[in-house]
């Protein structure tokens, strides 16, 4: 008895989904090292940063309590994108029993394309954040410093009137001195009302090129690049407790980044998880297979990350 088109599609789909899943999972989710992932049930998400309160005053005996009021500082918006792609196998290829080999190759290629796109989109804030091509919710470049001389920069403004810098005013490559300067800069950040946060770096994100430099700086027993017997303070003090991670999709070969312990920093929202489907086209007789997902990447609090574009 001849197999019907509907039966053929039903038989093909589980195998193609399995191939797709294996190939898609074969790509490292490098974005997971940068972003906190949350689910979304709306077409977009908005996260409001509140200013908090100032320092608490002394209450003299018999006097009333002093009341403060928080205010909205800025709003970060995440617009979810639909990422989708598919392929078709012609009716003639089906008739010639080529669907098995073609569908396997096409399915793997589709999985690679979907996975690659996700990783490229994930690093857009890091690749573009040193210019006004990518700005955070406070209306300035994601990575900015007072006096950096970059259009859209000059520091992240605070409700108190001050500014925070999450990049060096003069771009520097990764080395022991520049890392120490970054740690000190991060430690001096204040909140919107001017209160010290006492923030710290926790993880370094780098492209492949400086990975050996990063390893020597973070893990050498003694100070790298010197003949002295000094200890490596960066390692002993655990300055970057989660070490370094290489991201292969960063485009600037000497840029480097530090994720900090400031909460609500880099966010990834999943609106619709990866889904696949398959159907037949009546007019052409072709079989079509597609993959689709909806997500967004962005930053809620720019103090969740520090970066340097390299010298």
Protein Blocks (a to p, Z undefined) as FASTA:
>chain_A
ZZdfklmmmmmmmmmmmmmmmmmmmpccfklmmpccdddfbfbdcddddebjadddddde
hiacdddddddfbdcddddddddddddddfklmmnopmmmmmmmmmmmmmmmmmmmmmmm
mmmmmmmmmpmkbccfkopafbacehklpghiapiadfkopacdfbdfbdcdddfklmmm
mmmmmmmpccfkopafkiacfbdcddfklmmmmmmmmmgmbaghiabfcdcfklmnomal
nlpaddfkbfblkbccdddfbehiadcddfbgcdddddddfklopacdddddddddddfb
lmlpccdebZZ
